[in-house]
Amino acid sequence: MSPVDGRLPGDSGTAVADDRPGDDRFNAKPFVRATDPELAALLDAELDRQEQTLELIPSENLASPAVLDALGSWLNNKYAEGTPGKRYYGGCQVVDQIEILARDRAKELFGAEHANVQPHSGTQANMAVYQSALEPGDRVLGMALDQGGHLTHGSPVSFSGKIYHFEPYFVSEETGVLDMDAVRRRALEVMPKMIVAGYSSYPRILDFPAFAEIAKEVNALLLVDMAHFAGLVAGGAHPSPVPHADFVTLTTHKTMRGPWGAIILCKAQHADSVDKSVVPGVQGGPHPHGMAAKAVMLHQCLQPEFRTYARQVVANAAALARGLRARGAVLTTGGTENHLMVIDLRPYGLRGRAVQAAFDEAGITVNANTFPGHGGTPFNPNGIRLGSPSVTSRGMQEPEMDEIAGLIVALLEDLEGRATRESVRGRSLDLCRRFPLPYRSAA
């Protein structure tokens, strides 16, 4: 699975080399270099950082050269506000075909009745769904942010908590896992118009049939936000919420390994209201280059190689969790069933921000993260979140996950030790060199 030939699994495209002697990096951007060397140097610096870093933030991944090729195309020049056949601008004949192609591929991949591929982000996708089905002040039940939910699931600092009346449901204090009987009791107390199932930091599989039954019992609509695990669903490595939910939102840049953006899937009866909520409801013109890149991504996700990738993401996460626990690390919920996990830093006497900064210096990227009962603050919590999607895209498998677990625990046990930090940096750099990024010339 190593992408040394310039491709990621499911990508049939070929990487293109820069014209600089001795530099075969796909993303070297020769036109930027010729006209804006200052910005070109920053692009090169970021590519160097990515090449030399073990990326363990579970919401980040590696888009293929083919996705980046479409994303950086002349489609950027076209304004296409509206939907296929109903544009506010002329000259959209080709963009219509691109958007329809992306829609059809999304429906085929997920077995959905309708797809809208225009949202620029997961937040805007959720905003559009809420606007399509709710009135300001309507009651919604969603997972609390400190329980593993997302800002758009009702946080008071988000539009969602300001416009709608969100009530939280919680994980078990003993296990950190959702108790669906407790969720049902909360739903009967709240009687929401909509229930939101999904997360940004929950390492377990959600029970979609149970959520659907609860929603039916309280006469609520069900939205599943699968921003994090959409690629696992696409690859058959995770149960699908699509048959059970009225609406499903997903982002395309996490486990889907595509461009930054989002997609909304829904039942046919909600199609018109969702489309109108996207445009003109919450955003103006779509990004034609983004929709083209989503189409490329969806084509890749439909290939057998992507199913292999998705299964390896889950296997790698399990191996990383085993390696961490074997070395004494404490994981919330005791492990993982998906692509992510959260380490409780309290046994080490550490806080998230300090750990995140030290790991950056050692060439391992994680993010400070809250977890239920963590006792810290949202800005400086007592946990770190990490996952397997990006390192899996580089071709790493279970042996490398165990090696990475050893590096993580070594740092946590001696965070201030200069010799430890330098040793971990050397070993992380060796892993990066053994599994290079896919942005290489095929020549």
C-alpha beads as a LAMMPS data file, in Angstrom:
LAMMPS data file: protein, C-alpha beads

443 atoms
442 bonds

1 atom types
1 bond types

-500.0 500.0 xlo xhi
-500.0 500.0 ylo yhi
-500.0 500.0 zlo zhi

Masses

1 110.0

Atoms # bond

1 1 1 0.000 0.000 0.000
2 1 1 2.982 2.342 0.023
3 1 1 2.207 5.261 -2.331
4 1 1 5.771 5.648 -3.610
5 1 1 4.581 5.642 -7.208
6 1 1 2.873 8.999 -6.718
7 1 1 -0.613 7.609 -6.179
8 1 1 -2.856 6.852 -3.272
9 1 1 -5.061 3.734 -3.313
10 1 1 -7.919 4.346 -5.751
11 1 1 -6.030 7.083 -7.625
12 1 1 -5.297 6.272 -11.240
13 1 1 -3.671 9.638 -11.922
14 1 1 0.030 10.371 -12.225
15 1 1 1.856 12.999 -10.227
16 1 1 3.526 15.793 -12.176
17 1 1 7.029 16.967 -11.428
18 1 1 8.266 20.504 -10.978
19 1 1 10.774 21.730 -13.544
20 1 1 13.484 22.539 -11.007
21 1 1 16.574 20.324 -11.321
22 1 1 16.674 17.718 -8.591
23 1 1 13.174 18.461 -7.258
24 1 1 10.373 16.087 -8.187
25 1 1 7.733 17.263 -5.747
26 1 1 4.269 17.405 -7.269
27 1 1 3.176 20.409 -5.242
28 1 1 6.154 22.681 -5.920
29 1 1 3.948 25.138 -7.877
30 1 1 6.275 26.409 -10.641
31 1 1 3.980 29.277 -11.657
32 1 1 3.895 30.609 -8.099
33 1 1 7.660 30.234 -7.895
34 1 1 8.129 32.204 -11.102
35 1 1 5.937 35.120 -9.982
36 1 1 5.907 35.126 -6.174
37 1 1 9.024 33.524 -4.679
38 1 1 8.124 34.661 -1.165
39 1 1 4.853 32.732 -1.167
40 1 1 6.469 29.831 -3.033
41 1 1 8.997 29.501 -0.217
42 1 1 6.150 29.215 2.275
43 1 1 4.450 26.535 0.169
44 1 1 7.703 24.614 0.062
45 1 1 8.109 25.005 3.817
46 1 1 4.657 23.540 4.438
47 1 1 5.334 20.621 2.107
48 1 1 8.600 20.009 3.966
49 1 1 6.701 20.050 7.271
50 1 1 4.167 17.540 5.991
51 1 1 6.867 15.312 4.524
52 1 1 8.775 15.252 7.807
53 1 1 5.850 14.859 10.230
54 1 1 3.791 11.929 11.452
55 1 1 0.309 13.418 11.081
56 1 1 -1.911 11.879 13.758
57 1 1 -4.702 14.460 13.891
58 1 1 -7.681 12.250 12.928
59 1 1 -9.431 15.016 10.975
60 1 1 -6.494 15.484 8.580
61 1 1 -5.456 13.337 5.649
62 1 1 -3.638 13.341 2.316
63 1 1 -5.563 14.284 -0.807
64 1 1 -4.322 12.490 -3.903
65 1 1 -2.474 14.283 -6.702
66 1 1 -5.556 13.821 -8.896
67 1 1 -7.764 15.573 -6.323
68 1 1 -5.271 18.430 -6.023
69 1 1 -5.070 18.643 -9.811
70 1 1 -8.833 19.196 -10.105
71 1 1 -8.850 21.541 -7.132
72 1 1 -6.249 23.805 -8.723
73 1 1 -7.954 23.945 -12.123
74 1 1 -9.473 26.694 -14.261
75 1 1 -12.898 25.787 -12.904
76 1 1 -11.972 28.349 -10.257
77 1 1 -12.823 30.965 -12.915
78 1 1 -16.540 30.113 -13.101
79 1 1 -19.403 31.447 -11.005
80 1 1 -22.248 28.925 -10.730
81 1 1 -24.724 30.102 -8.113
82 1 1 -27.806 27.913 -8.119
83 1 1 -28.243 24.231 -8.976
84 1 1 -27.868 22.286 -12.251
85 1 1 -30.343 23.638 -14.788
86 1 1 -31.320 26.483 -12.438
87 1 1 -28.274 28.761 -12.388
88 1 1 -28.284 32.515 -11.928
89 1 1 -25.368 32.793 -14.385
90 1 1 -24.851 31.777 -17.999
91 1 1 -22.085 29.531 -19.232
92 1 1 -22.719 26.765 -16.693
93 1 1 -23.298 23.920 -19.135
94 1 1 -20.096 22.099 -18.207
95 1 1 -20.309 22.917 -14.497
96 1 1 -23.811 21.405 -14.502
97 1 1 -22.382 18.152 -15.843
98 1 1 -19.608 18.167 -13.231
99 1 1 -22.017 18.748 -10.369
100 1 1 -24.422 16.068 -11.619
101 1 1 -21.515 13.634 -11.947
102 1 1 -20.438 14.332 -8.360
103 1 1 -24.021 13.981 -7.109
104 1 1 -24.526 10.677 -8.908
105 1 1 -21.259 9.287 -7.569
106 1 1 -22.164 10.313 -4.011
107 1 1 -25.565 8.619 -4.298
108 1 1 -23.970 5.474 -5.728
109 1 1 -21.242 5.343 -3.087
110 1 1 -23.546 5.745 -0.089
111 1 1 -26.834 4.391 -1.455
112 1 1 -28.503 7.762 -0.887
113 1 1 -31.683 9.060 -2.492
114 1 1 -30.348 12.617 -2.886
115 1 1 -26.988 14.342 -2.588
116 1 1 -25.967 17.993 -2.503
117 1 1 -22.237 18.427 -3.160
118 1 1 -22.055 22.214 -2.815
119 1 1 -21.371 22.910 0.901
120 1 1 -17.989 24.494 1.536
121 1 1 -17.630 22.953 5.007
122 1 1 -19.232 20.577 7.458
123 1 1 -20.473 23.517 9.482
124 1 1 -22.319 24.926 6.480
125 1 1 -23.737 21.499 5.676
126 1 1 -25.176 21.221 9.191
127 1 1 -26.404 24.799 9.018
128 1 1 -28.240 24.032 5.771
129 1 1 -29.909 20.944 7.202
130 1 1 -31.061 22.829 10.300
131 1 1 -32.435 25.661 8.185
132 1 1 -34.242 23.204 5.896
133 1 1 -36.120 21.505 8.743
134 1 1 -36.174 23.778 11.800
135 1 1 -37.409 27.164 12.926
136 1 1 -35.400 29.368 15.290
137 1 1 -35.954 28.192 18.844
138 1 1 -36.901 24.618 17.899
139 1 1 -35.642 21.965 20.267
140 1 1 -32.790 19.736 19.123
141 1 1 -31.030 16.935 20.999
142 1 1 -27.298 16.557 20.378
143 1 1 -24.142 15.238 22.004
144 1 1 -22.544 17.856 24.253
145 1 1 -19.196 19.253 23.114
146 1 1 -17.310 18.022 26.171
147 1 1 -18.824 14.566 25.641
148 1 1 -17.318 14.259 22.172
149 1 1 -19.807 16.261 20.099
150 1 1 -19.110 19.135 17.710
151 1 1 -19.546 22.898 17.995
152 1 1 -22.429 22.727 15.509
153 1 1 -24.274 20.240 17.717
154 1 1 -25.490 22.979 20.023
155 1 1 -22.492 24.686 21.601
156 1 1 -23.543 28.076 23.011
157 1 1 -20.661 29.774 21.157
158 1 1 -21.867 28.345 17.820
159 1 1 -24.697 29.535 15.585
160 1 1 -26.392 26.233 16.408
161 1 1 -26.689 27.033 20.099
162 1 1 -27.637 30.642 19.444
163 1 1 -30.432 30.010 16.923
164 1 1 -31.898 26.714 18.115
165 1 1 -32.740 25.319 21.548
166 1 1 -30.257 22.478 21.890
167 1 1 -30.382 20.040 24.760
168 1 1 -27.445 17.661 25.368
169 1 1 -27.228 13.941 25.803
170 1 1 -24.290 12.384 27.619
171 1 1 -22.007 9.371 27.675
172 1 1 -21.847 7.047 30.673
173 1 1 -19.720 8.424 33.505
174 1 1 -18.357 4.937 34.167
175 1 1 -17.474 3.816 30.641
176 1 1 -17.407 6.958 28.528
177 1 1 -19.684 5.137 26.058
178 1 1 -23.183 6.156 25.007
179 1 1 -26.009 4.340 26.797
180 1 1 -28.864 4.351 24.300
181 1 1 -31.429 3.852 27.066
182 1 1 -30.169 7.092 28.627
183 1 1 -30.354 8.823 25.232
184 1 1 -33.948 7.623 24.894
185 1 1 -34.822 9.008 28.331
186 1 1 -33.327 12.371 27.379
187 1 1 -35.311 12.381 24.137
188 1 1 -38.545 11.700 26.019
189 1 1 -37.716 14.545 28.418
190 1 1 -36.818 17.021 25.693
191 1 1 -39.213 15.927 22.910
192 1 1 -36.977 17.456 20.230
193 1 1 -37.909 18.220 16.665
194 1 1 -34.537 16.815 15.563
195 1 1 -31.916 14.481 17.025
196 1 1 -28.278 14.848 15.975
197 1 1 -26.052 11.776 16.092
198 1 1 -22.367 12.266 15.397
199 1 1 -19.155 13.408 16.960
200 1 1 -15.773 15.034 16.654
201 1 1 -14.108 12.976 19.375
202 1 1 -15.866 9.718 20.213
203 1 1 -13.910 6.502 19.589
204 1 1 -16.872 4.137 19.296
205 1 1 -19.417 3.126 16.645
206 1 1 -22.813 4.775 16.994
207 1 1 -25.962 2.636 17.115
208 1 1 -27.838 4.105 14.141
209 1 1 -30.874 1.774 14.328
210 1 1 -31.340 2.719 17.993
211 1 1 -31.104 6.433 17.180
212 1 1 -33.693 5.938 14.424
213 1 1 -36.061 4.130 16.785
214 1 1 -35.744 6.896 19.373
215 1 1 -36.347 9.569 16.742
216 1 1 -39.446 7.750 15.546
217 1 1 -40.748 7.370 19.095
218 1 1 -40.549 11.122 19.786
219 1 1 -41.565 12.093 16.227
220 1 1 -38.207 13.755 15.541
221 1 1 -36.093 13.982 12.427
222 1 1 -32.698 12.282 12.573
223 1 1 -29.506 13.937 11.342
224 1 1 -26.310 11.883 11.410
225 1 1 -23.153 13.968 11.159
226 1 1 -20.577 11.483 9.865
227 1 1 -17.920 14.083 9.102
228 1 1 -15.273 11.983 10.811
229 1 1 -16.093 8.460 9.729
230 1 1 -17.569 8.961 6.240
231 1 1 -14.557 7.369 4.564
232 1 1 -14.887 4.308 6.766
233 1 1 -18.529 4.003 5.693
234 1 1 -17.568 4.527 2.048
235 1 1 -14.992 1.776 2.331
236 1 1 -17.305 -0.701 4.042
237 1 1 -15.314 -0.628 7.293
238 1 1 -18.078 0.986 9.372
239 1 1 -21.883 0.658 9.485
240 1 1 -23.754 3.156 7.335
241 1 1 -26.222 5.630 8.827
242 1 1 -27.811 6.394 5.439
243 1 1 -30.650 3.830 5.627
244 1 1 -31.626 5.047 9.098
245 1 1 -31.386 8.856 8.910
246 1 1 -33.429 11.617 7.322
247 1 1 -30.246 13.603 6.732
248 1 1 -26.556 12.685 6.701
249 1 1 -23.786 15.258 6.507
250 1 1 -20.141 14.516 5.839
251 1 1 -16.909 16.318 5.189
252 1 1 -14.725 15.331 2.272
253 1 1 -11.280 16.161 3.662
254 1 1 -11.052 13.745 6.609
255 1 1 -11.349 9.991 6.090
256 1 1 -12.726 10.575 2.572
257 1 1 -9.288 11.910 1.599
258 1 1 -10.616 14.590 -0.715
259 1 1 -10.723 18.391 -0.934
260 1 1 -11.885 20.617 1.906
261 1 1 -15.660 20.671 1.724
262 1 1 -18.822 18.771 2.583
263 1 1 -21.750 16.818 1.168
264 1 1 -25.356 16.465 2.342
265 1 1 -27.235 13.199 1.792
266 1 1 -30.964 12.989 2.462
267 1 1 -34.224 11.233 1.748
268 1 1 -35.898 12.273 -1.486
269 1 1 -38.681 14.159 0.290
270 1 1 -36.123 16.564 1.761
271 1 1 -34.202 17.193 -1.476
272 1 1 -35.805 20.498 -2.498
273 1 1 -35.673 22.022 0.973
274 1 1 -32.021 21.016 1.417
275 1 1 -30.992 22.414 -1.968
276 1 1 -32.747 25.712 -1.270
277 1 1 -31.185 25.881 2.176
278 1 1 -27.711 25.531 0.705
279 1 1 -28.334 28.169 -1.974
280 1 1 -29.523 30.800 -1.324
281 1 1 -29.986 29.841 2.331
282 1 1 -26.508 29.631 3.846
283 1 1 -24.008 30.245 1.049
284 1 1 -23.743 31.859 -2.363
285 1 1 -22.066 30.295 -5.346
286 1 1 -20.516 26.851 -5.036
287 1 1 -16.875 26.178 -5.844
288 1 1 -16.867 24.396 -9.219
289 1 1 -13.231 23.380 -8.732
290 1 1 -14.172 21.964 -5.327
291 1 1 -17.082 19.994 -6.784
292 1 1 -14.781 18.601 -9.479
293 1 1 -12.280 17.549 -6.818
294 1 1 -15.119 15.921 -4.864
295 1 1 -16.087 14.021 -8.030
296 1 1 -12.511 12.749 -8.363
297 1 1 -12.495 11.753 -4.682
298 1 1 -15.814 9.928 -5.016
299 1 1 -14.522 8.014 -8.034
300 1 1 -11.508 6.949 -5.977
301 1 1 -13.732 5.906 -3.086
302 1 1 -15.705 3.657 -5.444
303 1 1 -12.573 1.650 -6.292
304 1 1 -11.706 -1.648 -4.537
305 1 1 -8.419 -0.142 -3.332
306 1 1 -10.273 2.338 -1.170
307 1 1 -12.030 -0.460 0.689
308 1 1 -8.606 -1.880 1.480
309 1 1 -7.524 1.545 2.711
310 1 1 -10.585 2.011 4.947
311 1 1 -10.125 -1.390 6.556
312 1 1 -6.457 -0.602 7.159
313 1 1 -7.368 2.704 8.837
314 1 1 -9.476 0.804 11.362
315 1 1 -6.865 -1.924 11.805
316 1 1 -4.138 0.674 12.305
317 1 1 -6.174 2.563 14.890
318 1 1 -6.756 -0.662 16.800
319 1 1 -3.046 -1.492 16.639
320 1 1 -2.092 1.993 17.828
321 1 1 -4.545 1.742 20.720
322 1 1 -3.172 -1.682 21.690
323 1 1 0.372 -0.382 21.599
324 1 1 -0.492 2.595 23.757
325 1 1 -2.389 0.570 26.335
326 1 1 0.348 -2.064 26.497
327 1 1 2.733 0.714 27.457
328 1 1 0.460 2.028 30.203
329 1 1 -1.423 4.833 28.455
330 1 1 -5.040 5.386 29.499
331 1 1 -7.512 5.786 26.624
332 1 1 -11.020 7.162 27.024
333 1 1 -13.615 4.367 26.641
334 1 1 -10.707 1.938 26.956
335 1 1 -9.830 1.894 23.255
336 1 1 -11.347 2.541 19.839
337 1 1 -13.685 1.031 17.246
338 1 1 -13.037 3.589 14.531
339 1 1 -10.104 5.743 13.396
340 1 1 -9.495 7.882 16.482
341 1 1 -8.688 7.720 20.176
342 1 1 -8.120 10.106 23.089
343 1 1 -5.318 9.743 25.646
344 1 1 -6.014 10.847 29.221
345 1 1 -2.957 12.899 30.214
346 1 1 -3.744 13.110 33.912
347 1 1 -1.702 10.015 34.875
348 1 1 1.344 11.783 33.420
349 1 1 0.577 15.082 35.167
350 1 1 0.448 16.839 31.801
351 1 1 -1.891 19.225 29.974
352 1 1 -2.881 19.140 26.335
353 1 1 -1.286 22.336 25.051
354 1 1 2.165 21.538 26.421
355 1 1 1.996 18.027 25.006
356 1 1 0.816 19.251 21.604
357 1 1 3.720 21.735 21.405
358 1 1 6.322 19.178 22.492
359 1 1 5.022 16.615 19.997
360 1 1 5.239 19.214 17.207
361 1 1 8.915 19.653 17.998
362 1 1 9.403 15.888 17.862
363 1 1 7.687 15.571 14.463
364 1 1 4.388 14.088 15.666
365 1 1 1.225 16.155 15.176
366 1 1 -1.677 15.654 17.599
367 1 1 -4.281 18.016 19.014
368 1 1 -5.202 18.874 22.581
369 1 1 -8.735 17.673 23.228
370 1 1 -11.389 17.542 25.910
371 1 1 -13.090 14.385 27.111
372 1 1 -15.905 13.711 29.594
373 1 1 -14.881 14.568 33.128
374 1 1 -11.463 15.749 31.954
375 1 1 -11.168 18.533 34.537
376 1 1 -9.317 20.897 32.234
377 1 1 -10.456 23.821 30.111
378 1 1 -11.497 23.761 26.443
379 1 1 -8.352 25.725 25.532
380 1 1 -6.028 23.602 27.660
381 1 1 -7.668 20.234 28.269
382 1 1 -6.254 17.111 29.843
383 1 1 -6.342 14.980 26.719
384 1 1 -4.879 14.600 23.256
385 1 1 -6.749 13.225 20.256
386 1 1 -4.996 11.150 17.624
387 1 1 -5.891 8.865 14.757
388 1 1 -4.703 6.736 11.866
389 1 1 -6.056 8.121 8.531
390 1 1 -3.048 10.134 7.358
391 1 1 -0.292 7.694 8.295
392 1 1 -2.352 4.932 6.664
393 1 1 -2.435 6.983 3.466
394 1 1 1.379 6.978 3.583
395 1 1 1.290 3.171 3.555
396 1 1 1.981 2.428 7.214
397 1 1 0.486 -0.669 8.797
398 1 1 0.315 -2.400 12.195
399 1 1 4.074 -2.697 12.871
400 1 1 4.512 1.025 12.304
401 1 1 1.548 1.765 14.569
402 1 1 3.234 -0.113 17.402
403 1 1 6.427 1.810 16.741
404 1 1 4.512 5.098 16.857
405 1 1 2.844 4.058 20.115
406 1 1 6.309 3.597 21.598
407 1 1 7.355 7.082 20.479
408 1 1 4.215 8.637 21.973
409 1 1 4.607 7.000 25.366
410 1 1 8.341 7.756 25.473
411 1 1 7.544 11.441 25.036
412 1 1 4.704 11.419 27.559
413 1 1 6.936 9.804 30.170
414 1 1 9.757 12.331 29.640
415 1 1 8.198 15.367 27.976
416 1 1 10.897 17.817 29.042
417 1 1 13.830 15.503 28.356
418 1 1 15.921 16.947 25.544
419 1 1 17.598 13.617 24.756
420 1 1 14.212 11.847 24.595
421 1 1 12.779 14.517 22.341
422 1 1 15.748 14.339 19.983
423 1 1 15.604 10.545 19.904
424 1 1 11.887 10.555 19.099
425 1 1 12.469 13.190 16.429
426 1 1 15.069 11.035 14.748
427 1 1 12.866 7.970 14.790
428 1 1 9.763 9.839 13.563
429 1 1 11.797 11.317 10.714
430 1 1 13.026 7.854 9.783
431 1 1 9.421 6.640 9.558
432 1 1 8.503 9.595 7.365
433 1 1 11.395 8.866 5.015
434 1 1 10.464 5.203 4.797
435 1 1 6.875 6.157 3.865
436 1 1 7.082 9.331 1.738
437 1 1 4.158 11.497 0.728
438 1 1 2.469 10.625 -2.577
439 1 1 3.471 13.894 -4.248
440 1 1 6.305 12.419 -6.265
441 1 1 7.078 12.137 -9.948
442 1 1 6.295 8.820 -11.573
443 1 1 9.236 9.377 -13.925

Bonds

1 1 1 2
2 1 2 3
3 1 3 4
4 1 4 5
5 1 5 6
6 1 6 7
7 1 7 8
8 1 8 9
9 1 9 10
10 1 10 11
11 1 11 12
12 1 12 13
13 1 13 14
14 1 14 15
15 1 15 16
16 1 16 17
17 1 17 18
18 1 18 19
19 1 19 20
20 1 20 21
21 1 21 22
22 1 22 23
23 1 23 24
24 1 24 25
25 1 25 26
26 1 26 27
27 1 27 28
28 1 28 29
29 1 29 30
30 1 30 31
31 1 31 32
32 1 32 33
33 1 33 34
34 1 34 35
35 1 35 36
36 1 36 37
37 1 37 38
38 1 38 39
39 1 39 40
40 1 40 41
41 1 41 42
42 1 42 43
43 1 43 44
44 1 44 45
45 1 45 46
46 1 46 47
47 1 47 48
48 1 48 49
49 1 49 50
50 1 50 51
51 1 51 52
52 1 52 53
53 1 53 54
54 1 54 55
55 1 55 56
56 1 56 57
57 1 57 58
58 1 58 59
59 1 59 60
60 1 60 61
61 1 61 62
62 1 62 63
63 1 63 64
64 1 64 65
65 1 65 66
66 1 66 67
67 1 67 68
68 1 68 69
69 1 69 70
70 1 70 71
71 1 71 72
72 1 72 73
73 1 73 74
74 1 74 75
75 1 75 76
76 1 76 77
77 1 77 78
78 1 78 79
79 1 79 80
80 1 80 81
81 1 81 82
82 1 82 83
83 1 83 84
84 1 84 85
85 1 85 86
86 1 86 87
87 1 87 88
88 1 88 89
89 1 89 90
90 1 90 91
91 1 91 92
92 1 92 93
93 1 93 94
94 1 94 95
95 1 95 96
96 1 96 97
97 1 97 98
98 1 98 99
99 1 99 100
100 1 100 101
101 1 101 102
102 1 102 103
103 1 103 104
104 1 104 105
105 1 105 106
106 1 106 107
107 1 107 108
108 1 108 109
109 1 109 110
110 1 110 111
111 1 111 112
112 1 112 113
113 1 113 114
114 1 114 115
115 1 115 116
116 1 116 117
117 1 117 118
118 1 118 119
119 1 119 120
120 1 120 121
121 1 121 122
122 1 122 123
123 1 123 124
124 1 124 125
125 1 125 126
126 1 126 127
127 1 127 128
128 1 128 129
129 1 129 130
130 1 130 131
131 1 131 132
132 1 132 133
133 1 133 134
134 1 134 135
135 1 135 136
136 1 136 137
137 1 137 138
138 1 138 139
139 1 139 140
140 1 140 141
141 1 141 142
142 1 142 143
143 1 143 144
144 1 144 145
145 1 145 146
146 1 146 147
147 1 147 148
148 1 148 149
149 1 149 150
150 1 150 151
151 1 151 152
152 1 152 153
153 1 153 154
154 1 154 155
155 1 155 156
156 1 156 157
157 1 157 158
158 1 158 159
159 1 159 160
160 1 160 161
161 1 161 162
162 1 162 163
163 1 163 164
164 1 164 165
165 1 165 166
166 1 166 167
167 1 167 168
168 1 168 169
169 1 169 170
170 1 170 171
171 1 171 172
172 1 172 173
173 1 173 174
174 1 174 175
175 1 175 176
176 1 176 177
177 1 177 178
178 1 178 179
179 1 179 180
180 1 180 181
181 1 181 182
182 1 182 183
183 1 183 184
184 1 184 185
185 1 185 186
186 1 186 187
187 1 187 188
188 1 188 189
189 1 189 190
190 1 190 191
191 1 191 192
192 1 192 193
193 1 193 194
194 1 194 195
195 1 195 196
196 1 196 197
197 1 197 198
198 1 198 199
199 1 199 200
200 1 200 201
201 1 201 202
202 1 202 203
203 1 203 204
204 1 204 205
205 1 205 206
206 1 206 207
207 1 207 208
208 1 208 209
209 1 209 210
210 1 210 211
211 1 211 212
212 1 212 213
213 1 213 214
214 1 214 215
215 1 215 216
216 1 216 217
217 1 217 218
218 1 218 219
219 1 219 220
220 1 220 221
221 1 221 222
222 1 222 223
223 1 223 224
224 1 224 225
225 1 225 226
226 1 226 227
227 1 227 228
228 1 228 229
229 1 229 230
230 1 230 231
231 1 231 232
232 1 232 233
233 1 233 234
234 1 234 235
235 1 235 236
236 1 236 237
237 1 237 238
238 1 238 239
239 1 239 240
240 1 240 241
241 1 241 242
242 1 242 243
243 1 243 244
244 1 244 245
245 1 245 246
246 1 246 247
247 1 247 248
248 1 248 249
249 1 249 250
250 1 250 251
251 1 251 252
252 1 252 253
253 1 253 254
254 1 254 255
255 1 255 256
256 1 256 257
257 1 257 258
258 1 258 259
259 1 259 260
260 1 260 261
261 1 261 262
262 1 262 263
263 1 263 264
264 1 264 265
265 1 265 266
266 1 266 267
267 1 267 268
268 1 268 269
269 1 269 270
270 1 270 271
271 1 271 272
272 1 272 273
273 1 273 274
274 1 274 275
275 1 275 276
276 1 276 277
277 1 277 278
278 1 278 279
279 1 279 280
280 1 280 281
281 1 281 282
282 1 282 283
283 1 283 284
284 1 284 285
285 1 285 286
286 1 286 287
287 1 287 288
288 1 288 289
289 1 289 290
290 1 290 291
291 1 291 292
292 1 292 293
293 1 293 294
294 1 294 295
295 1 295 296
296 1 296 297
297 1 297 298
298 1 298 299
299 1 299 300
300 1 300 301
301 1 301 302
302 1 302 303
303 1 303 304
304 1 304 305
305 1 305 306
306 1 306 307
307 1 307 308
308 1 308 309
309 1 309 310
310 1 310 311
311 1 311 312
312 1 312 313
313 1 313 314
314 1 314 315
315 1 315 316
316 1 316 317
317 1 317 318
318 1 318 319
319 1 319 320
320 1 320 321
321 1 321 322
322 1 322 323
323 1 323 324
324 1 324 325
325 1 325 326
326 1 326 327
327 1 327 328
328 1 328 329
329 1 329 330
330 1 330 331
331 1 331 332
332 1 332 333
333 1 333 334
334 1 334 335
335 1 335 336
336 1 336 337
337 1 337 338
338 1 338 339
339 1 339 340
340 1 340 341
341 1 341 342
342 1 342 343
343 1 343 344
344 1 344 345
345 1 345 346
346 1 346 347
347 1 347 348
348 1 348 349
349 1 349 350
350 1 350 351
351 1 351 352
352 1 352 353
353 1 353 354
354 1 354 355
355 1 355 356
356 1 356 357
357 1 357 358
358 1 358 359
359 1 359 360
360 1 360 361
361 1 361 362
362 1 362 363
363 1 363 364
364 1 364 365
365 1 365 366
366 1 366 367
367 1 367 368
368 1 368 369
369 1 369 370
370 1 370 371
371 1 371 372
372 1 372 373
373 1 373 374
374 1 374 375
375 1 375 376
376 1 376 377
377 1 377 378
378 1 378 379
379 1 379 380
380 1 380 381
381 1 381 382
382 1 382 383
383 1 383 384
384 1 384 385
385 1 385 386
386 1 386 387
387 1 387 388
388 1 388 389
389 1 389 390
390 1 390 391
391 1 391 392
392 1 392 393
393 1 393 394
394 1 394 395
395 1 395 396
396 1 396 397
397 1 397 398
398 1 398 399
399 1 399 400
400 1 400 401
401 1 401 402
402 1 402 403
403 1 403 404
404 1 404 405
405 1 405 406
406 1 406 407
407 1 407 408
408 1 408 409
409 1 409 410
410 1 410 411
411 1 411 412
412 1 412 413
413 1 413 414
414 1 414 415
415 1 415 416
416 1 416 417
417 1 417 418
418 1 418 419
419 1 419 420
420 1 420 421
421 1 421 422
422 1 422 423
423 1 423 424
424 1 424 425
425 1 425 426
426 1 426 427
427 1 427 428
428 1 428 429
429 1 429 430
430 1 430 431
431 1 431 432
432 1 432 433
433 1 433 434
434 1 434 435
435 1 435 436
436 1 436 437
437 1 437 438
438 1 438 439
439 1 439 440
440 1 440 441
441 1 441 442
442 1 442 443
